């Protein structure tokens, strides 16, 4: 399962870069769009492989938990990552406008940090929902309990991220 997760991560970036380079360097926007639309299929593949592994008697373990985390993060942050890469490749290879810098101070920075934390919370909730689905597929919590062990450390990270992100609301950075 770990190899499948790594392959999916590599596949995400390969398809993303291939789509962007095809769109902007090779000037083939239709083919580039087709490659970019196929990026989410990597997530579908990981979901199917993980579910099939559990369904066919695979031992539920940390790898399935990591797959759920990968899927949650990919859904919550994937579009943002694709937009980030698109802006930079368009600027570098197609004369597009320079990417706008992230706000570094003030209320705009605090607002962005809150939005990013909410995205983090969404990733956490999606991963929990996927773990619940995996638990059903595996045949119950007694068989699938090990996959849930990834959520406690991530929950601590989520709380730390909350404290940092919302601290800028109480005390915004100065320019």
C-alpha positions in Angstrom: 0.0 0.0 0.0 2.8 2.4 0.8 4.2 1.9 -2.8 0.8 2.7 -4.2 0.6 5.9 -2.2 4.0 7.0 -3.3 3.1 6.1 -6.9 -0.1 8.1 -6.7 1.9 11.1 -5.3 4.4 10.9 -8.1 1.5 10.4 -10.6 -0.2 13.6 -9.3 2.9 15.7 -10.0 3.8 14.0 -13.3 0.3 14.5 -14.7 0.1 18.1 -13.4 3.5 19.1 -14.8 2.8 17.2 -18.1 -0.5 19.0 -18.4 1.0 22.4 -17.7 4.0 22.0 -20.0 1.8 20.6 -22.7 -0.5 23.6 -22.4 2.1 26.3 -22.2 5.3 25.0 -23.7 4.0 22.8 -26.5 1.0 25.2 -27.0 -1.5 22.3 -27.0 -4.2 23.6 -24.7 -6.7 20.8 -25.4 -4.2 18.0 -24.7 -2.9 19.9 -21.7 -6.5 20.3 -20.4 -7.1 16.5 -20.9 -3.9 15.8 -18.8 -5.0 18.2 -16.1 -8.5 16.8 -15.9 -6.9 13.3 -15.4 -5.1 14.4 -12.3 -8.0 13.6 -9.9 -8.1 10.1 -11.4 -5.0 9.4 -9.4 -7.1 9.9 -6.3 -9.8 7.6 -7.6 -7.2 5.0 -8.3 -5.9 5.2 -4.7 -9.4 5.0 -3.3 -10.2 2.0 -5.4 -7.0 0.1 -4.7 -7.3 0.8 -0.9 -10.9 -0.3 -0.8 -10.2 -3.4 -2.9 -7.3 -4.3 -0.6 -9.5 -4.1 2.5 -12.4 -5.9 0.7 -10.3 -8.8 -0.4 -9.0 -9.5 3.1 -5.9 -7.2 3.2 -4.8 -6.4 6.8 -6.1 -3.0 7.8 -3.1 -0.9 8.8 -1.3 2.4 8.9 -0.9 2.4 5.1 -4.7 2.6 4.7 -4.8 5.4 7.2 -2.1 7.2 5.2 -4.1 6.6 2.0 -7.1 8.3 3.7 -4.9 11.3 4.7 -3.5 11.6 1.2 -7.0 11.6 -0.3 -8.3 14.1 2.3 -5.4 16.5 1.7 -5.5 16.0 -2.1 -9.2 16.9 -2.2 -8.9 19.8 0.2 -5.7 21.3 -1.2 -5.4 19.8 -4.7 -7.1 22.5 -6.7 -5.1 25.2 -4.8 -1.8 23.4 -5.6 -2.8 23.1 -9.3 -3.7 26.8 -9.4 -0.4 27.7 -7.8 1.6 25.6 -10.3 -0.5 26.9 -13.2 0.2 30.5 -12.4 3.9 29.9 -12.2 4.2 27.9 -15.4 2.0 30.4 -17.3 4.2 33.2 -16.1 7.5 31.4 -16.9 6.6 29.9 -20.2 3.6 31.8 -21.7 4.1 35.4 -20.6 1.3 35.3 -18.1 1.2 37.7 -15.2 3.5 37.3 -12.3 1.8 35.4 -9.5 0.5 37.7 -6.8 2.5 37.4 -3.6 0.9 36.0 -0.5 0.0 38.6 2.1 2.8 38.7 4.7 1.2 41.0 7.3 -2.0 42.6 8.5 -5.6 41.5 8.3 -5.1 40.0 4.8 -2.5 37.7 6.2 -4.7 36.7 9.2 -7.6 36.1 6.8 -5.5 33.9 4.6 -4.2 31.9 7.6 -7.8 31.3 8.8 -8.9 30.1 5.4 -5.9 27.8 5.1 -6.7 26.3 8.5 -10.3 25.7 7.5 -8.9 23.9 4.4 -6.8 21.8 6.8 -9.9 21.0 8.9 -11.7 20.0 5.7 -8.8 17.6 4.8 -9.1 16.1 8.3 -12.8 15.7 8.1 -12.6 14.1 4.6 -9.9 11.7 5.8 -12.1 10.7 8.7 -15.0 10.1 6.3 -12.8 7.9 4.1 -11.6 6.0 7.2 -15.2 5.4 8.1 -15.8 4.1 4.6 -12.7 1.9 4.9 -14.0 0.6 8.3 -17.3 -0.5 6.7 -15.5 -2.1 3.8 -13.1 -3.9 6.2 -16.0 -5.4 8.1 -16.1 -3.3 11.2 -14.1 -1.3 13.7 -12.6 -4.4 15.4 -10.9 -5.3 12.2 -10.1 -1.7 11.0 -9.0 -0.1 14.3 -5.3 0.2 13.2 -6.2 2.5 10.3 -7.6 5.1 12.8 -4.3 5.5 14.6 -3.1 8.2 12.1 -5.8 10.6 13.3 -4.6 11.3 16.8 -1.2 12.7 15.8 -2.8 14.6 12.9 -5.4 16.0 15.4 -2.6 17.4 17.5 -1.1 19.0 14.4 -4.5 20.4 13.5 -4.8 22.0 17.0 -1.3 23.5 16.7 -2.1 24.8 13.3 -5.4 26.3 14.7 -3.4 28.1 17.5 -0.9 29.5 15.1 -3.4 30.4 12.3 -5.9 32.2 14.6 -3.2 33.9 16.6 -2.8 36.3 13.7 -6.4 37.3 14.1 -5.7 38.4 17.7 -2.3 39.8 16.9 -1.8 40.5 13.2 1.8 40.7 11.9 3.0 44.1 11.3 4.3 45.2 7.9 
